[in-house]
Every structure is written in C-alpha cells, then in structure tokens.
C-alpha cells in the first residue's frame, strides 16, 4: 500500500525542482492535455457516485498519443544527445510503447527496431492495427512467440548492430526507467496547475499501472509539487500488486537519486481486476468501456484503461468512493488495441512503401 510522504525541507524541494527543470526533453507532446468532467457517467453510476474527471492523455499526440509520449520525450532526448542511430525496444504486437517509439524515432530520423511477441487475443486473418502503424512509421519488426523471448532477442539484435558500428540505444519496456518517469513528474505539475485554474480538488487518482514508470512519476511528482492530499491508485492489467509496487518503488528511488531528493517509495496497486491476464479483455473492463462510451463518448482500451476504469466503478459500487469525493481517471491511451487490419499476404514485407527506412 501507498506509504506516507517523506517530509522535505522547502529548500531541498526547490533544488530538486530546479534539477528537474534542467533535464533535456523532446517537446513533441500536445500539452496540457484536457481534463474533462464526466457528469453523465457519474449519473449512470448512481446518486452516491463521486464527481469524476478524466485526464485525457490519449490526446498527447505522436503515435496516436498515450502516456508513453511523456516518458519517451525524456528517454529519446538522451538518445539524440548521445548520437544514437538505432533505437531498439520491445513489447506485444499491440504495444502502445512500441508504436509511440516508432513515431518519435521517425520524427528524429532514428532507425527503430521493435521486438514484439504475439498478442494474447488474435483474430484469424487479421492482425492488430497498431502493428500496421508501426510499419507505416518505418519500424523494423522482429516477431517472437512469447514474452520470455523478447529480452534475449533485443540483446542479440543490439550486439549485431554494434558489431556493424552502429550507435545503439536499448529502451526498456514502457520507457519505465527513472529518466522516463520524469515525464509524469512534469504531468503532475501540469495537472495541478490545471486544477488550480478550475478551482477543483482531487481526492483519488486512478490509472493503469504495469511497467511502473507512470505511477512512479506521479507518486514522485505528487511529493515535489505538494499534491499530497491525492490518493494514487494504480490498477494492474497483468502482474501482482507486490511485483508492480516493488518496481514502482525502484523507479521512484532512481528519480530521487537523479534529483538528489528524499522521496517516499510507497505505492498502492490493485491486482483484483486482471481477469484472464495481460491483453485478455475482462467482463468488468468491457462493461466499463461500454458505459463510458455510451455516457461520455470516451473510448477505453481493453488491455489497460478498461481494467483501471473497472476498478474505479467497483469502488463506487462498494461505497469506497462516495458523493463526497472527487476522482480523477488518468486516461493513458491505447484505443488502437480495439482495432485490426487484414493480415499481410505471404511475401509482403511491410507497409512503408519505397520510403520505408531500412
């Protein structure tokens, strides 16, 4: 569970914020992303439901947006400064992180290699739309059969390219490292300013938490920018709360080291809403998707945000959230996971055409 924040002297906070502001980033996102209230959704949840606000990070921009844009602005800025020629990362065939990495590499003229494992749910004769978009961005896609094969394949590809004399950067899954988490430290600063202009308080913040970088940045930013009244609730789409909380803590520790700040590493992560596992839609998630679409015209994705919203709805129905609360749902994007395109014919190499980067 989320621990208490460690008290920091004002001078220490100011120095940490100054260090944070000096970290280079690529300015590719469309900020601030909107905060929208969801009154019809609230009404559908019953008279005792809280006020609900949605932070629309599905509007961040490159690669159809999502939370990965914020993290990659920092991670790829370092790659650019280091003179990287090839960026390699991994994920599932529907990976938001892979797609956004490919988009942002295209903007910088960096060759992008994606090591992707098969999706948990496939449709005969079709493949995920996200994969088609990866290829349109000019990414080289290497498929492996399961998640456990990704790391060794990435390592082998990186070593081969280095032998060829290429400057290579390996980007961890989700860009979930302390540098990437800085994107959500900044997001907290942005969000708190928006809420101040709206004269609105937030009591709870729900979001999907998997590789840990998003939640780590929010928890760290909450402490740096004095947003301590907000209870942050991460919702796992795959792994146990214990493993994700541990990874969130590790990343927060790294953020603290980068900023020379003493930060609390505690994190609340729920793992009751995973359903059949990573990438497998759940009944609760499907209900959440339909309800939010019907009432607010907002679309969730089946892998991450649907399960996070299912947790929020369940807390309302159990009385853990009431009409006295204001709740923010952080929409981390990923809607492209709902869509499929025709599978490539045998011998077809990609969708990049003559302009595809080799």
N, C-alpha and C positions, 0 to 999 in steps of 0.2 A: 504493500500500500504506500501511498504518497507520504513522504516524511515531511516534517516541518522545515521551513526555510531557514537556512543559516543566516543569522544576523550579520550584515556587512556594514562597516563604517561608511558614511557618505563619501568621504574622500576616496576610499577604496572602490566604491561603486563608480564614481566619476572617472577614475583612472581606467577601470575596466571598460566603461562605455567608450572612452577615448581610444583605447586599443582596438576595440571592436570596430569603431568607425573608420579606422585606418586600414582594415583588411580589404584588399582589392576584390572586386566582383565585376562580372559582366552584367550590364544593365539591359537585359533582354525582356524581363517580365513587364506586364502591364499593371502597375500599382498606383494607388491602393486598389486591391480587389474589393468589390462591393460587399457590404453587409446588408442583407435583406431580412426583414421580419417576415414570419410565416403565419399570419393570423388564421387563414383557412385551415391550415394543417393543425394548428392549435385547437381550433373549434372541433375538428374531427376527432381529436383525442379526448374530448370531454371537458366538462365545465371546470374540473380541477387541474387541468393541464397548465404548465408554466408558459410564459412568453418564450417563444423560440425564434432565434436569429440564425441565419445561415451565412457563414463567411465563404464567399464564392471563389475559392482558389481554383475552381475549374476554369476560371477566366484568366489565368496568369499569362497565357499566350503561346509560346513556341511548342510545337508538337501536340497541339490540342490542349495545352495547359495542364494544370495539376500541380501538386505540391513539389514535384521533382524539379521544376523550373527554379524555385528559390534556392534549392541546395546546389544545383549544378552551376548556377551563376558564380558561386564561390569556388567550387572544385575545378571547373574548367578555366576560370581566371588564372589559377595557379598553373594549369597545364599550358595555357597560352604563354605565360611568363617564362615557363621552363622550355619553351620552344618545341613542345610535343607535336609530332607529326601524325601519330596514330593513337586513338583512344579506344580501349577495349573494356567492355563491361558485359554483364550477363543478367539473365532473368528468364521468365517464362515467355512463351510465344505472344502473350497479351501484355507483356510488361510495359507499364507506363514509363518507368525509368529508362528502359532501352529506347523507347520511341523519342522521348524528350532529349536524351543524349544524342541520338542521331540527328535530330532537328538542330540542336545547338552546335554540333560539330559541323553541320552543313553551313551554318552561318559564319563559321570561322575558317572554313576550308580545311578542316582536320579530317583525315580518314577515320572512319568509325567501324569497328568490328564488334558484332553482337553475338554472344554465345547464348543460345536460347533453347530451353528444354520444352518438351511437348506440354500442351495445356491439359489441365485435369479434365476439362469438358471439351470435346471436339464434335463437329458435325460432319457427317460423311459428304465428301465432295466440296467442302468449304474449309476455309482457314480464317483465323482471326484477322479482322480488318487492320488491327494495329500492326501486324506483320507486314501487310501490304504497304502501309505507310512508312515503316522502317526502310523498306526497299526503295520507295519513292524518294526518301531523303538521301539515298545513295549508300546506305549502310551495307556492309558485307555481313550476311547472316550465316552463322555456323550452327546447325541444329545438333542437339544431343538428346538422348532419350529420356533422361531423368535429371532431377536437380543435383544429385550427388556427383554427376559427371562435369558440372559446369566449371568448378574451380580448377581442376586439373587441365581441362581443355583451354581455359583462359591462360593458365601458366605456360602451356606448351606453345600457344599462338604468340604470346608475348616474347618468349625466348627465341622463337624462329625469326620474328621481326627484328629483334635486337641484333641477332647474328647478321641480318641483312643491312644493318647500320641505321635502322630507324630509331628515332626517339619516341619511346612508348610510355603511355600512362595507362595503368590499370585502375579503373574506377570501381570501387566496391558496390555491391548491390544497393540500389536506392540512394547512392551517394551518401550513405549513412555513416559518416565519419565526423569528427568534431568540426572540421572546416565546413562541411556541408550543412551541419546543424546551424551554423551562423545564419543561414537563410531564414530560419524560423525564429532566431533571436530577433532579427530585423522585423519579421512578420508580427511579433508581439508588440514591438514599438509602433508599427503601423496601425495595428488593430486597436491598441489602447488609445491612440490619438483619434481614431475614427469614433470610438465610443464616447470619448470626451466631447466631441463636437455634437454627438447625438444626445448627450446628457443621459446616457444609459449605462447601467451597471450590468455586469455579468456575474452570475454565481457559479455556474458549471460550464465547462467546455468539453464536448465530446468529439472525438476524432478517431480514425483508424490508425492503429499502431502495429507495425510489423517489423521492419528492419531497425527501427528505433530512432532514426535521425530527426524525424518531425517532432516526436514527443520530447526528445532531449532538448531541441532548440526552444520549444515552447516553455518547458519547465525552467530552463536557464534564463530565457528572456523574461519570464514572469518574475524572477528574482532581481534581475538587473534593472528592470523598468517598473518595479514596485506595483505589480499586479497580483499581489499575494492573496487577495480575497477570493480569487477564482480557483475553483477545484477542477483540476485537469483529469479527465478520464479517457484513457486510451482503450481501444477495443481491438482485440486480436482477431485477424482473419485466418490465422494458421497455428502459430506456436503457443506454448504455455505462457501464462502470465509471468511465471517465475523467470523463464528464459528471456522474454522481452524486457521485463523490468531490469534484469541484470545488464542487458545490452544498453538500454537507455541510460542506466547509471554510469556505465563505462564511457559513453559518449559525453555525458554531462561533465564527467571528470576531465575529459580531454578539452572540453570547452573552457572549463575553469583554468586549466593549465595554460591554454593559449592566451587567456585574458588576465592571468595572474589574479584570479578571483576565487574565493572560497564559496562553492555552491553546494546546496543540498542535492543529493543524487537520487532521492526517493521518487517513485513513480507509481501511479495507480493504473493497472492494466487488467481488463476483464477478458477472460477466455471462455465464457459460457455461451458465446454466440458464434462459434467457429462452424458449427454444423458438420457437414461431411468432410471439411478440410479446405486447404488452400485452393482457391479457384473453383470450388464447388458451390453453386448457389444454394442458399438455405431458404426454407419456407418463411421464416421470420424476415429475412432480407428481402425476399420477393414481395411480401406484404408491405414492407416499408417503402420499397421502390414505387409500387402502385399507388400507395396512399399519398406520398409526396408529389408524385406526378399529377394525380387527379386533383389535388387541392392547391398546388402552387406552381405547376408547370415546371418543376425542377426534376431532373433525371439523375439517379444514382447509378453506381456501377455494381455488378454482382459480386466482385471479388473483395472490395474493401468497404466502400461507403455504405452499401446496403446493410452490411452486418453491423457497422457502427451506429447507423440510424435505428436498426432493430433494437440495439441495446438502449438507446435513448427512449424509444417507445415503451419498452418493457419497464424501464424505471418509472415512467409516468404511470403506467397501469398498476404498478405495485405500490404507488404512493411515495416513492423515493424522491420524486420531483413533483412539486405542487404549484398551485397558482401563485404562491409567494416567491417563486424562483424565476430568474431569467437565465435561459440556457442558450449557449451558442453551439451550433453544429458546424464544425470546420469541414467544408466540402473539399476533399483533396483530389477531385477529378476522377478520370478513368472510365468515363462513359463509353469510350470506344470498345471496351470489352464486351459490350452488348451486341456488337455487330460482326458479321462475317462477310467474306467475299468469295467468289469461286476459286477453288484450288488451282494452282498453276499446273499447266499441262506438262507432261514429261518432256524434258529438254529445254523448257523455258527457264531462263537464268535469273530473271528479275523484272522489275517494273520501272527501272531507272532510265531505260532507253539509251540513246547514244551519249547522254550526259552523265550516265552513271559513273561514279568515282570508283576506280579500281584500287 
